[in-house]
Amino acid sequence: MNRKIELTAVIEKEDNLYISFCPELDIASQGDTPDKAKSNLVEALELFYETASETEISKRLHNELQISRVTVNI
């Protein structure tokens, strides 16, 4: 039985690549475009869930993630 969960994907350009990162599980991937980086991250996350034990998943999963913008005086 498959179930779906929502995780965060942070994507940023680095040189000629796009880096995608899931902060809840500390898993990253990359791609030539933002969409490719995102799809590669989804693939990496699915592989992690297929192969990781329940113990490893619970150790790595950070459920109380907060992402926000801040204003800094410069």
PQR file of N, CA, C, O and H, with PARSE charges and radii, in Angstrom:
ATOM      1  N   MET A   1       0.833  -1.184   0.000 -0.4000 1.5000
ATOM      2  CA  MET A   1       0.000   0.000   0.000 -0.0000 2.0000
ATOM      3  C   MET A   1       0.879   1.249   0.000  0.5500 1.7000
ATOM      4  O   MET A   1       1.739   1.411   0.866 -0.5500 1.4000
ATOM      5  N   ASN A   2       0.663   2.107  -0.950 -0.4000 1.5000
ATOM      6  CA  ASN A   2       1.400   3.364  -1.020 -0.0000 2.0000
ATOM      7  C   ASN A   2       0.632   4.457  -0.302  0.5500 1.7000
ATOM      8  O   ASN A   2      -0.596   4.515  -0.363 -0.5500 1.4000
ATOM      9  H   ASN A   2      -0.036   1.976  -1.654  0.4000 1.0000
ATOM     10  N   ARG A   3       1.360   5.308   0.370 -0.4000 1.5000
ATOM     11  CA  ARG A   3       0.753   6.497   0.957 -0.0000 2.0000
ATOM     12  C   ARG A   3       1.593   7.690   0.538  0.5500 1.7000
ATOM     13  O   ARG A   3       2.748   7.528   0.142 -0.5500 1.4000
ATOM     14  H   ARG A   3       2.357   5.261   0.419  0.4000 1.0000
ATOM     15  N   LYS A   4       1.041   8.853   0.620 -0.4000 1.5000
ATOM     16  CA  LYS A   4       1.743  10.061   0.208 -0.0000 2.0000
ATOM     17  C   LYS A   4       1.998  10.934   1.416  0.5500 1.7000
ATOM     18  O   LYS A   4       1.156  11.036   2.309 -0.5500 1.4000
ATOM     19  H   LYS A   4       0.104   8.984   0.942  0.4000 1.0000
ATOM     20  N   ILE A   5       3.164  11.564   1.443 -0.4000 1.5000
ATOM     21  CA  ILE A   5       3.484  12.548   2.465 -0.0000 2.0000
ATOM     22  C   ILE A   5       4.022  13.782   1.769  0.5500 1.7000
ATOM     23  O   ILE A   5       4.569  13.687   0.670 -0.5500 1.4000
ATOM     24  H   ILE A   5       3.848  11.481   0.717  0.4000 1.0000
ATOM     25  N   GLU A   6       3.875  14.930   2.392 -0.4000 1.5000
ATOM     26  CA  GLU A   6       4.430  16.162   1.850 -0.0000 2.0000
ATOM     27  C   GLU A   6       5.695  16.512   2.601  0.5500 1.7000
ATOM     28  O   GLU A   6       5.730  16.499   3.831 -0.5500 1.4000
ATOM     29  H   GLU A   6       3.430  15.007   3.284  0.4000 1.0000
ATOM     30  N   LEU A   7       6.731  16.824   1.845 -0.4000 1.5000
ATOM     31  CA  LEU A   7       8.009  17.266   2.403 -0.0000 2.0000
ATOM     32  C   LEU A   7       8.397  18.565   1.714  0.5500 1.7000
ATOM     33  O   LEU A   7       7.816  18.932   0.693 -0.5500 1.4000
ATOM     34  H   LEU A   7       6.702  16.834   0.846  0.4000 1.0000
ATOM     35  N   THR A   8       9.369  19.250   2.269 -0.4000 1.5000
ATOM     36  CA  THR A   8       9.825  20.526   1.724 -0.0000 2.0000
ATOM     37  C   THR A   8      10.960  20.311   0.739  0.5500 1.7000
ATOM     38  O   THR A   8      11.843  19.485   0.970 -0.5500 1.4000
ATOM     39  H   THR A   8       9.841  18.952   3.098  0.4000 1.0000
ATOM     40  N   ALA A   9      10.936  21.055  -0.362 -0.4000 1.5000
ATOM     41  CA  ALA A   9      12.042  21.057  -1.321 -0.0000 2.0000
ATOM     42  C   ALA A   9      12.547  22.490  -1.448  0.5500 1.7000
ATOM     43  O   ALA A   9      11.805  23.389  -1.845 -0.5500 1.4000
ATOM     44  H   ALA A   9      10.219  21.726  -0.550  0.4000 1.0000
ATOM     45  N   VAL A  10      13.808  22.689  -1.107 -0.4000 1.5000
ATOM     46  CA  VAL A  10      14.462  23.985  -1.278 -0.0000 2.0000
ATOM     47  C   VAL A  10      15.385  23.839  -2.477  0.5500 1.7000
ATOM     48  O   VAL A  10      16.233  22.947  -2.509 -0.5500 1.4000
ATOM     49  H   VAL A  10      14.410  21.959  -0.784  0.4000 1.0000
ATOM     50  N   ILE A  11      15.219  24.716  -3.463 -0.4000 1.5000
ATOM     51  CA  ILE A  11      16.013  24.606  -4.690 -0.0000 2.0000
ATOM     52  C   ILE A  11      16.743  25.916  -4.915  0.5500 1.7000
ATOM     53  O   ILE A  11      16.149  26.995  -4.896 -0.5500 1.4000
ATOM     54  H   ILE A  11      14.529  25.440  -3.436  0.4000 1.0000
ATOM     55  N   GLU A  12      18.047  25.796  -5.129 -0.4000 1.5000
ATOM     56  CA  GLU A  12      18.849  26.995  -5.396 -0.0000 2.0000
ATOM     57  C   GLU A  12      19.837  26.729  -6.509  0.5500 1.7000
ATOM     58  O   GLU A  12      20.284  25.599  -6.709 -0.5500 1.4000
ATOM     59  H   GLU A  12      18.529  24.920  -5.144  0.4000 1.0000
ATOM     60  N   LYS A  13      20.172  27.782  -7.232 -0.4000 1.5000
ATOM     61  CA  LYS A  13      21.133  27.667  -8.322 -0.0000 2.0000
ATOM     62  C   LYS A  13      22.541  27.765  -7.749  0.5500 1.7000
ATOM     63  O   LYS A  13      22.838  28.633  -6.929 -0.5500 1.4000
ATOM     64  H   LYS A  13      19.809  28.700  -7.070  0.4000 1.0000
ATOM     65  N   GLU A  14      23.387  26.867  -8.193 -0.4000 1.5000
ATOM     66  CA  GLU A  14      24.788  26.862  -7.778 -0.0000 2.0000
ATOM     67  C   GLU A  14      25.629  26.600  -9.026  0.5500 1.7000
ATOM     68  O   GLU A  14      25.636  25.491  -9.560 -0.5500 1.4000
ATOM     69  H   GLU A  14      23.146  26.161  -8.859  0.4000 1.0000
ATOM     70  N   ASP A  15      26.330  27.623  -9.477 -0.4000 1.5000
ATOM     71  CA  ASP A  15      27.074  27.566 -10.740 -0.0000 2.0000
ATOM     72  C   ASP A  15      26.102  27.219 -11.869  0.5500 1.7000
ATOM     73  O   ASP A  15      25.143  27.955 -12.101 -0.5500 1.4000
ATOM     74  H   ASP A  15      26.324  28.524  -9.043  0.4000 1.0000
ATOM     75  N   ASN A  16      26.337  26.103 -12.578 -0.4000 1.5000
ATOM     76  CA  ASN A  16      25.479  25.732 -13.705 -0.0000 2.0000
ATOM     77  C   ASN A  16      24.445  24.670 -13.347  0.5500 1.7000
ATOM     78  O   ASN A  16      23.775  24.140 -14.233 -0.5500 1.4000
ATOM     79  H   ASN A  16      27.116  25.505 -12.389  0.4000 1.0000
ATOM     80  N   LEU A  17      24.308  24.353 -12.061 -0.4000 1.5000
ATOM     81  CA  LEU A  17      23.377  23.324 -11.611 -0.0000 2.0000
ATOM     82  C   LEU A  17      22.366  23.905 -10.638  0.5500 1.7000
ATOM     83  O   LEU A  17      22.553  24.999 -10.104 -0.5500 1.4000
ATOM     84  H   LEU A  17      24.853  24.784 -11.341  0.4000 1.0000
ATOM     85  N   TYR A  18      21.308  23.170 -10.417 -0.4000 1.5000
ATOM     86  CA  TYR A  18      20.341  23.501  -9.383 -0.0000 2.0000
ATOM     87  C   TYR A  18      20.430  22.421  -8.313  0.5500 1.7000
ATOM     88  O   TYR A  18      20.387  21.229  -8.618 -0.5500 1.4000
ATOM     89  H   TYR A  18      21.156  22.282 -10.851  0.4000 1.0000
ATOM     90  N   ILE A  19      20.553  22.837  -7.079 -0.4000 1.5000
ATOM     91  CA  ILE A  19      20.653  21.937  -5.944 -0.0000 2.0000
ATOM     92  C   ILE A  19      19.289  21.906  -5.257  0.5500 1.7000
ATOM     93  O   ILE A  19      18.707  22.953  -4.970 -0.5500 1.4000
ATOM     94  H   ILE A  19      20.588  23.805  -6.832  0.4000 1.0000
ATOM     95  N   SER A  20      18.791  20.719  -4.998 -0.4000 1.5000
ATOM     96  CA  SER A  20      17.521  20.562  -4.289 -0.0000 2.0000
ATOM     97  C   SER A  20      17.809  19.886  -2.953  0.5500 1.7000
ATOM     98  O   SER A  20      18.634  18.977  -2.862 -0.5500 1.4000
ATOM     99  H   SER A  20      19.264  19.869  -5.230  0.4000 1.0000
ATOM    100  N   PHE A  21      17.113  20.349  -1.924 -0.4000 1.5000
ATOM    101  CA  PHE A  21      17.390  19.891  -0.569 -0.0000 2.0000
ATOM    102  C   PHE A  21      16.087  19.715   0.198  0.5500 1.7000
ATOM    103  O   PHE A  21      15.204  20.571   0.146 -0.5500 1.4000
ATOM    104  H   PHE A  21      16.443  21.087  -1.997  0.4000 1.0000
ATOM    105  N   CYS A  22      15.977  18.613   0.900 -0.4000 1.5000
ATOM    106  CA  CYS A  22      14.839  18.359   1.774 -0.0000 2.0000
ATOM    107  C   CYS A  22      15.326  18.491   3.214  0.5500 1.7000
ATOM    108  O   CYS A  22      15.992  17.586   3.718 -0.5500 1.4000
ATOM    109  H   CYS A  22      16.694  17.917   0.942  0.4000 1.0000
ATOM    110  N   PRO A  23      15.007  19.597   3.888 -0.5600 1.5000
ATOM    111  CA  PRO A  23      15.515  19.799   5.245  0.2800 2.0000
ATOM    112  C   PRO A  23      14.924  18.845   6.278  0.5500 1.7000
ATOM    113  O   PRO A  23      15.564  18.580   7.296 -0.5500 1.4000
ATOM    114  N   GLU A  24      13.728  18.324   6.047 -0.4000 1.5000
ATOM    115  CA  GLU A  24      13.142  17.392   7.020 -0.0000 2.0000
ATOM    116  C   GLU A  24      13.965  16.123   7.170  0.5500 1.7000
ATOM    117  O   GLU A  24      14.009  15.538   8.252 -0.5500 1.4000
ATOM    118  H   GLU A  24      13.208  18.539   5.220  0.4000 1.0000
ATOM    119  N   LEU A  25      14.618  15.691   6.099 -0.4000 1.5000
ATOM    120  CA  LEU A  25      15.383  14.446   6.137 -0.0000 2.0000
ATOM    121  C   LEU A  25      16.862  14.642   5.848  0.5500 1.7000
ATOM    122  O   LEU A  25      17.627  13.678   5.876 -0.5500 1.4000
ATOM    123  H   LEU A  25      14.583  16.166   5.220  0.4000 1.0000
ATOM    124  N   ASP A  26      17.279  15.874   5.571 -0.4000 1.5000
ATOM    125  CA  ASP A  26      18.671  16.177   5.253 -0.0000 2.0000
ATOM    126  C   ASP A  26      19.148  15.359   4.042  0.5500 1.7000
ATOM    127  O   ASP A  26      20.206  14.730   4.075 -0.5500 1.4000
ATOM    128  H   ASP A  26      16.658  16.657   5.548  0.4000 1.0000
ATOM    129  N   ILE A  27      18.345  15.388   2.986 -0.4000 1.5000
ATOM    130  CA  ILE A  27      18.665  14.681   1.749 -0.0000 2.0000
ATOM    131  C   ILE A  27      18.699  15.702   0.622  0.5500 1.7000
ATOM    132  O   ILE A  27      17.840  16.580   0.542 -0.5500 1.4000
ATOM    133  H   ILE A  27      17.486  15.899   2.960  0.4000 1.0000
ATOM    134  N   ALA A  28      19.702  15.582  -0.252 -0.4000 1.5000
ATOM    135  CA  ALA A  28      19.877  16.542  -1.338 -0.0000 2.0000
ATOM    136  C   ALA A  28      20.050  15.817  -2.667  0.5500 1.7000
ATOM    137  O   ALA A  28      20.396  14.636  -2.712 -0.5500 1.4000
ATOM    138  H   ALA A  28      20.400  14.869  -0.187  0.4000 1.0000
ATOM    139  N   SER A  29      19.801  16.553  -3.748 -0.4000 1.5000
ATOM    140  CA  SER A  29      20.041  16.071  -5.095 -0.0000 2.0000
ATOM    141  C   SER A  29      20.353  17.276  -5.969  0.5500 1.7000
ATOM    142  O   SER A  29      20.527  18.384  -5.462 -0.5500 1.4000
ATOM    143  H   SER A  29      19.520  17.512  -3.712  0.4000 1.0000
ATOM    144  N   GLN A  30      20.425  17.069  -7.267 -0.4000 1.5000
ATOM    145  CA  GLN A  30      20.745  18.169  -8.176 -0.0000 2.0000
ATOM    146  C   GLN A  30      20.185  17.878  -9.552  0.5500 1.7000
ATOM    147  O   GLN A  30      19.746  16.764  -9.841 -0.5500 1.4000
ATOM    148  H   GLN A  30      20.283  16.169  -7.679  0.4000 1.0000
ATOM    149  N   GLY A  31      20.208  18.907 -10.406 -0.4000 1.5000
ATOM    150  CA  GLY A  31      19.754  18.749 -11.778 -0.0000 2.0000
ATOM    151  C   GLY A  31      20.132  19.957 -12.608  0.5500 1.7000
ATOM    152  O   GLY A  31      20.553  20.980 -12.069 -0.5500 1.4000
ATOM    153  H   GLY A  31      20.565  19.812 -10.171  0.4000 1.0000
ATOM    154  N   ASP A  32      19.981  19.842 -13.918 -0.4000 1.5000
ATOM    155  CA  ASP A  32      20.321  20.933 -14.838 -0.0000 2.0000
ATOM    156  C   ASP A  32      19.287  22.053 -14.822  0.5500 1.7000
ATOM    157  O   ASP A  32      19.588  23.187 -15.193 -0.5500 1.4000
ATOM    158  H   ASP A  32      19.639  19.011 -14.355  0.4000 1.0000
ATOM    159  N   THR A  33      18.073  21.735 -14.394 -0.4000 1.5000
ATOM    160  CA  THR A  33      16.988  22.721 -14.312 -0.0000 2.0000
ATOM    161  C   THR A  33      16.341  22.587 -12.934  0.5500 1.7000
ATOM    162  O   THR A  33      16.535  21.576 -12.259 -0.5500 1.4000
ATOM    163  H   THR A  33      17.828  20.813 -14.093  0.4000 1.0000
ATOM    164  N   PRO A  34      15.574  23.595 -12.510 -0.5600 1.5000
ATOM    165  CA  PRO A  34      14.869  23.455 -11.229  0.2800 2.0000
ATOM    166  C   PRO A  34      13.935  22.244 -11.204  0.5500 1.7000
ATOM    167  O   PRO A  34      13.864  21.534 -10.201 -0.5500 1.4000
ATOM    168  N   ASP A  35      13.220  22.006 -12.308 -0.4000 1.5000
ATOM    169  CA  ASP A  35      12.308  20.861 -12.359 -0.0000 2.0000
ATOM    170  C   ASP A  35      13.051  19.533 -12.268  0.5500 1.7000
ATOM    171  O   ASP A  35      12.593  18.606 -11.600 -0.5500 1.4000
ATOM    172  H   ASP A  35      13.278  22.582 -13.123  0.4000 1.0000
ATOM    173  N   LYS A  36      14.197  19.440 -12.940 -0.4000 1.5000
ATOM    174  CA  LYS A  36      14.986  18.204 -12.888 -0.0000 2.0000
ATOM    175  C   LYS A  36      15.564  17.999 -11.492  0.5500 1.7000
ATOM    176  O   LYS A  36      15.596  16.874 -10.994 -0.5500 1.4000
ATOM    177  H   LYS A  36      14.569  20.193 -13.483  0.4000 1.0000
ATOM    178  N   ALA A  37      16.017  19.073 -10.859 -0.4000 1.5000
ATOM    179  CA  ALA A  37      16.536  18.967  -9.492 -0.0000 2.0000
ATOM    180  C   ALA A  37      15.438  18.488  -8.549  0.5500 1.7000
ATOM    181  O   ALA A  37      15.686  17.667  -7.666 -0.5500 1.4000
ATOM    182  H   ALA A  37      15.991  19.987 -11.263  0.4000 1.0000
ATOM    183  N   LYS A  38      14.228  19.001  -8.738 -0.4000 1.5000
ATOM    184  CA  LYS A  38      13.100  18.605  -7.895 -0.0000 2.0000
ATOM    185  C   LYS A  38      12.731  17.141  -8.128  0.5500 1.7000
ATOM    186  O   LYS A  38      12.516  16.398  -7.171 -0.5500 1.4000
ATOM    187  H   LYS A  38      14.026  19.667  -9.456  0.4000 1.0000
ATOM    188  N   SER A  39      12.657  16.726  -9.378 -0.4000 1.5000
ATOM    189  CA  SER A  39      12.297  15.329  -9.661 -0.0000 2.0000
ATOM    190  C   SER A  39      13.391  14.374  -9.181  0.5500 1.7000
ATOM    191  O   SER A  39      13.088  13.271  -8.727 -0.5500 1.4000
ATOM    192  H   SER A  39      12.831  17.330 -10.156  0.4000 1.0000
ATOM    193  N   ASN A  40      14.656  14.785  -9.276 -0.4000 1.5000
ATOM    194  CA  ASN A  40      15.740  13.954  -8.753 -0.0000 2.0000
ATOM    195  C   ASN A  40      15.669  13.848  -7.230  0.5500 1.7000
ATOM    196  O   ASN A  40      15.991  12.801  -6.668 -0.5500 1.4000
ATOM    197  H   ASN A  40      14.901  15.681  -9.645  0.4000 1.0000
ATOM    198  N   LEU A  41      15.248  14.923  -6.560 -0.4000 1.5000
ATOM    199  CA  LEU A  41      15.084  14.885  -5.114 -0.0000 2.0000
ATOM    200  C   LEU A  41      13.946  13.939  -4.734  0.5500 1.7000
ATOM    201  O   LEU A  41      14.077  13.160  -3.790 -0.5500 1.4000
ATOM    202  H   LEU A  41      14.986  15.773  -7.017  0.4000 1.0000
ATOM    203  N   VAL A  42      12.842  14.001  -5.455 -0.4000 1.5000
ATOM    204  CA  VAL A  42      11.725  13.088  -5.189 -0.0000 2.0000
ATOM    205  C   VAL A  42      12.197  11.642  -5.331  0.5500 1.7000
ATOM    206  O   VAL A  42      11.854  10.791  -4.510 -0.5500 1.4000
ATOM    207  H   VAL A  42      12.736  14.634  -6.222  0.4000 1.0000
ATOM    208  N   GLU A  43      12.979  11.366  -6.365 -0.4000 1.5000
ATOM    209  CA  GLU A  43      13.514  10.018  -6.569 -0.0000 2.0000
ATOM    210  C   GLU A  43      14.409   9.601  -5.398  0.5500 1.7000
ATOM    211  O   GLU A  43      14.315   8.471  -4.918 -0.5500 1.4000
ATOM    212  H   GLU A  43      13.258  12.058  -7.031  0.4000 1.0000
ATOM    213  N   ALA A  44      15.271  10.504  -4.939 -0.4000 1.5000
ATOM    214  CA  ALA A  44      16.158  10.203  -3.811 -0.0000 2.0000
ATOM    215  C   ALA A  44      15.362   9.957  -2.530  0.5500 1.7000
ATOM    216  O   ALA A  44      15.695   9.065  -1.749 -0.5500 1.4000
ATOM    217  H   ALA A  44      15.348  11.421  -5.329  0.4000 1.0000
ATOM    218  N   LEU A  45      14.314  10.746  -2.317 -0.4000 1.5000
ATOM    219  CA  LEU A  45      13.478  10.572  -1.130 -0.0000 2.0000
ATOM    220  C   LEU A  45      12.718   9.250  -1.179  0.5500 1.7000
ATOM    221  O   LEU A  45      12.621   8.548  -0.172 -0.5500 1.4000
ATOM    222  H   LEU A  45      14.043  11.470  -2.951  0.4000 1.0000
ATOM    223  N   GLU A  46      12.181   8.912  -2.343 -0.4000 1.5000
ATOM    224  CA  GLU A  46      11.473   7.641  -2.481 -0.0000 2.0000
ATOM    225  C   GLU A  46      12.414   6.464  -2.243  0.5500 1.7000
ATOM    226  O   GLU A  46      12.038   5.487  -1.595 -0.5500 1.4000
ATOM    227  H   GLU A  46      12.259   9.481  -3.161  0.4000 1.0000
ATOM    228  N   LEU A  47      13.622   6.554  -2.760 -0.4000 1.5000
ATOM    229  CA  LEU A  47      14.613   5.498  -2.540 -0.0000 2.0000
ATOM    230  C   LEU A  47      14.971   5.388  -1.062  0.5500 1.7000
ATOM    231  O   LEU A  47      15.117   4.285  -0.536 -0.5500 1.4000
ATOM    232  H   LEU A  47      13.927   7.348  -3.286  0.4000 1.0000
ATOM    233  N   PHE A  48      15.112   6.533  -0.390 -0.4000 1.5000
ATOM    234  CA  PHE A  48      15.398   6.514   1.040 -0.0000 2.0000
ATOM    235  C   PHE A  48      14.292   5.775   1.788  0.5500 1.7000
ATOM    236  O   PHE A  48      14.578   4.909   2.614 -0.5500 1.4000
ATOM    237  H   PHE A  48      14.994   7.430  -0.817  0.4000 1.0000
ATOM    238  N   TYR A  49      13.028   6.108   1.506 -0.4000 1.5000
ATOM    239  CA  TYR A  49      11.917   5.455   2.194 -0.0000 2.0000
ATOM    240  C   TYR A  49      11.814   3.972   1.860  0.5500 1.7000
ATOM    241  O   TYR A  49      11.362   3.185   2.692 -0.5500 1.4000
ATOM    242  H   TYR A  49      12.796   6.812   0.835  0.4000 1.0000
ATOM    243  N   GLU A  50      12.226   3.577   0.654 -0.4000 1.5000
ATOM    244  CA  GLU A  50      12.198   2.159   0.278 -0.0000 2.0000
ATOM    245  C   GLU A  50      13.250   1.351   1.030  0.5500 1.7000
ATOM    246  O   GLU A  50      13.035   0.179   1.338 -0.5500 1.4000
ATOM    247  H   GLU A  50      12.593   4.217  -0.021  0.4000 1.0000
ATOM    248  N   THR A  51      14.392   1.981   1.327 -0.4000 1.5000
ATOM    249  CA  THR A  51      15.520   1.217   1.865 -0.0000 2.0000
ATOM    250  C   THR A  51      15.794   1.446   3.345  0.5500 1.7000
ATOM    251  O   THR A  51      16.438   0.609   3.977 -0.5500 1.4000
ATOM    252  H   THR A  51      14.567   2.934   1.077  0.4000 1.0000
ATOM    253  N   ALA A  52      15.335   2.537   3.910 -0.4000 1.5000
ATOM    254  CA  ALA A  52      15.648   2.860   5.301 -0.0000 2.0000
ATOM    255  C   ALA A  52      14.745   2.093   6.263  0.5500 1.7000
ATOM    256  O   ALA A  52      13.590   1.794   5.958 -0.5500 1.4000
ATOM    257  H   ALA A  52      14.812   3.217   3.397  0.4000 1.0000
ATOM    258  N   SER A  53      15.294   1.791   7.412 -0.4000 1.5000
ATOM    259  CA  SER A  53      14.497   1.147   8.459 -0.0000 2.0000
ATOM    260  C   SER A  53      13.616   2.195   9.130  0.5500 1.7000
ATOM    261  O   SER A  53      13.870   3.394   9.013 -0.5500 1.4000
ATOM    262  H   SER A  53      16.232   2.034   7.659  0.4000 1.0000
ATOM    263  N   GLU A  54      12.598   1.748   9.822 -0.4000 1.5000
ATOM    264  CA  GLU A  54      11.720   2.662  10.562 -0.0000 2.0000
ATOM    265  C   GLU A  54      12.525   3.465  11.589  0.5500 1.7000
ATOM    266  O   GLU A  54      12.236   4.637  11.829 -0.5500 1.4000
ATOM    267  H   GLU A  54      12.392   0.774   9.918  0.4000 1.0000
ATOM    268  N   THR A  55      13.526   2.838  12.186 -0.4000 1.5000
ATOM    269  CA  THR A  55      14.373   3.521  13.169 -0.0000 2.0000
ATOM    270  C   THR A  55      15.147   4.655  12.521  0.5500 1.7000
ATOM    271  O   THR A  55      15.208   5.757  13.066 -0.5500 1.4000
ATOM    272  H   THR A  55      13.761   1.886  11.991  0.4000 1.0000
ATOM    273  N   GLU A  56      15.737   4.394  11.361 -0.4000 1.5000
ATOM    274  CA  GLU A  56      16.493   5.438  10.659 -0.0000 2.0000
ATOM    275  C   GLU A  56      15.583   6.574  10.226  0.5500 1.7000
ATOM    276  O   GLU A  56      15.948   7.744  10.337 -0.5500 1.4000
ATOM    277  H   GLU A  56      15.687   3.499  10.919  0.4000 1.0000
ATOM    278  N   ILE A  57      14.417   6.237   9.740 -0.4000 1.5000
ATOM    279  CA  ILE A  57      13.468   7.270   9.309 -0.0000 2.0000
ATOM    280  C   ILE A  57      13.100   8.157  10.494  0.5500 1.7000
ATOM    281  O   ILE A  57      13.126   9.383  10.381 -0.5500 1.4000
ATOM    282  H   ILE A  57      14.121   5.286   9.649  0.4000 1.0000
ATOM    283  N   SER A  58      12.761   7.552  11.626 -0.4000 1.5000
ATOM    284  CA  SER A  58      12.345   8.352  12.779 -0.0000 2.0000
ATOM    285  C   SER A  58      13.495   9.171  13.345  0.5500 1.7000
ATOM    286  O   SER A  58      13.262  10.251  13.888 -0.5500 1.4000
ATOM    287  H   SER A  58      12.740   6.556  11.718  0.4000 1.0000
ATOM    288  N   LYS A  59      14.742   8.685  13.234 -0.4000 1.5000
ATOM    289  CA  LYS A  59      15.898   9.454  13.701 -0.0000 2.0000
ATOM    290  C   LYS A  59      16.147  10.680  12.826  0.5500 1.7000
ATOM    291  O   LYS A  59      16.518  11.739  13.332 -0.5500 1.4000
ATOM    292  H   LYS A  59      14.931   7.807  12.793  0.4000 1.0000
ATOM    293  N   ARG A  60      15.947  10.542  11.531 -0.4000 1.5000
ATOM    294  CA  ARG A  60      16.275  11.625  10.597 -0.0000 2.0000
ATOM    295  C   ARG A  60      15.152  12.620  10.371  0.5500 1.7000
ATOM    296  O   ARG A  60      15.408  13.779  10.044 -0.5500 1.4000
ATOM    297  H   ARG A  60      15.646   9.681  11.120  0.4000 1.0000
ATOM    298  N   LEU A  61      13.913  12.182  10.542 -0.4000 1.5000
ATOM    299  CA  LEU A  61      12.771  13.020  10.203 -0.0000 2.0000
ATOM    300  C   LEU A  61      12.572  14.129  11.233  0.5500 1.7000
ATOM    301  O   LEU A  61      12.379  13.865  12.420 -0.5500 1.4000
ATOM    302  H   LEU A  61      13.705  11.241  10.808  0.4000 1.0000
ATOM    303  N   HIS A  62      12.623  15.362  10.762 -0.4000 1.5000
ATOM    304  CA  HIS A  62      12.400  16.544  11.595 -0.0000 2.0000
ATOM    305  C   HIS A  62      11.020  17.084  11.257  0.5500 1.7000
ATOM    306  O   HIS A  62      10.855  17.807  10.275 -0.5500 1.4000
ATOM    307  H   HIS A  62      12.780  15.576   9.798  0.4000 1.0000
ATOM    308  N   ASN A  63      10.031  16.734  12.071 -0.4000 1.5000
ATOM    309  CA  ASN A  63       8.647  17.109  11.788 -0.0000 2.0000
ATOM    310  C   ASN A  63       8.330  18.564  12.098  0.5500 1.7000
ATOM    311  O   ASN A  63       7.415  19.132  11.501 -0.5500 1.4000
ATOM    312  H   ASN A  63      10.165  16.146  12.869  0.4000 1.0000
ATOM    313  N   GLU A  64       9.053  19.167  13.000 -0.4000 1.5000
ATOM    314  CA  GLU A  64       8.718  20.527  13.423 -0.0000 2.0000
ATOM    315  C   GLU A  64       9.585  21.555  12.714  0.5500 1.7000
ATOM    316  O   GLU A  64      10.232  22.385  13.353 -0.5500 1.4000
ATOM    317  H   GLU A  64       9.796  18.705  13.485  0.4000 1.0000
ATOM    318  N   LEU A  65       9.593  21.493  11.425 -0.4000 1.5000
ATOM    319  CA  LEU A  65      10.375  22.405  10.606 -0.0000 2.0000
ATOM    320  C   LEU A  65       9.595  23.701  10.381  0.5500 1.7000
ATOM    321  O   LEU A  65       8.410  23.679  10.049 -0.5500 1.4000
ATOM    322  H   LEU A  65       9.068  20.819  10.906  0.4000 1.0000
ATOM    323  N   GLN A  66      10.279  24.822  10.568 -0.4000 1.5000
ATOM    324  CA  GLN A  66       9.666  26.109  10.275 -0.0000 2.0000
ATOM    325  C   GLN A  66      10.570  26.860   9.302  0.5500 1.7000
ATOM    326  O   GLN A  66      11.761  27.038   9.556 -0.5500 1.4000
ATOM    327  H   GLN A  66      11.241  24.840  10.838  0.4000 1.0000
ATOM    328  N   ILE A  67       9.997  27.293   8.200 -0.4000 1.5000
ATOM    329  CA  ILE A  67      10.737  28.061   7.217 -0.0000 2.0000
ATOM    330  C   ILE A  67      10.057  29.406   7.098  0.5500 1.7000
ATOM    331  O   ILE A  67       8.848  29.475   6.873 -0.5500 1.4000
ATOM    332  H   ILE A  67       9.029  27.149   7.994  0.4000 1.0000
ATOM    333  N   SER A  68      10.813  30.467   7.244 -0.4000 1.5000
ATOM    334  CA  SER A  68      10.235  31.800   7.114 -0.0000 2.0000
ATOM    335  C   SER A  68      11.289  32.758   6.591  0.5500 1.7000
ATOM    336  O   SER A  68      12.484  32.465   6.625 -0.5500 1.4000
ATOM    337  H   SER A  68      11.794  30.411   7.426  0.4000 1.0000
ATOM    338  N   ARG A  69      10.843  33.885   6.115 -0.4000 1.5000
ATOM    339  CA  ARG A  69      11.732  34.959   5.658 -0.0000 2.0000
ATOM    340  C   ARG A  69      11.955  35.880   6.857  0.5500 1.7000
ATOM    341  O   ARG A  69      11.059  36.064   7.680 -0.5500 1.4000
ATOM    342  H   ARG A  69       9.872  34.123   6.088  0.4000 1.0000
ATOM    343  N   VAL A  70      13.132  36.446   6.946 -0.4000 1.5000
ATOM    344  CA  VAL A  70      13.437  37.398   8.007 -0.0000 2.0000
ATOM    345  C   VAL A  70      13.951  38.683   7.391  0.5500 1.7000
ATOM    346  O   VAL A  70      14.500  38.676   6.289 -0.5500 1.4000
ATOM    347  H   VAL A  70      13.859  36.297   6.277  0.4000 1.0000
ATOM    348  N   THR A  71      13.777  39.773   8.094 -0.4000 1.5000
ATOM    349  CA  THR A  71      14.288  41.068   7.663 -0.0000 2.0000
ATOM    350  C   THR A  71      15.526  41.378   8.484  0.5500 1.7000
ATOM    351  O   THR A  71      15.515  41.264   9.710 -0.5500 1.4000
ATOM    352  H   THR A  71      13.332  39.779   8.989  0.4000 1.0000
ATOM    353  N   VAL A  72      16.592  41.771   7.806 -0.4000 1.5000
ATOM    354  CA  VAL A  72      17.869  42.051   8.445 -0.0000 2.0000
ATOM    355  C   VAL A  72      18.269  43.488   8.119  0.5500 1.7000
ATOM    356  O   VAL A  72      18.235  43.896   6.958 -0.5500 1.4000
ATOM    357  H   VAL A  72      16.602  41.864   6.810  0.4000 1.0000
ATOM    358  N   ASN A  73      18.641  44.243   9.128 -0.4000 1.5000
ATOM    359  CA  ASN A  73      19.138  45.610   8.909 -0.0000 2.0000
ATOM    360  C   ASN A  73      20.605  45.535   8.492  0.5500 1.7000
ATOM    361  O   ASN A  73      21.428  44.938   9.186 -0.5500 1.4000
ATOM    362  H   ASN A  73      18.668  43.911  10.071  0.4000 1.0000
ATOM    363  N   ILE A  74      20.925  46.150   7.345 -0.4000 1.5000
ATOM    364  CA  ILE A  74      22.313  46.143   6.881 -0.0000 2.0000
ATOM    365  C   ILE A  74      22.782  47.557   6.604  0.5500 1.7000
ATOM    366  O   ILE A  74      23.929  47.759   6.203 -0.5500 1.4000
ATOM    367  H   ILE A  74      20.257  46.635   6.780  0.4000 1.0000
TER
END
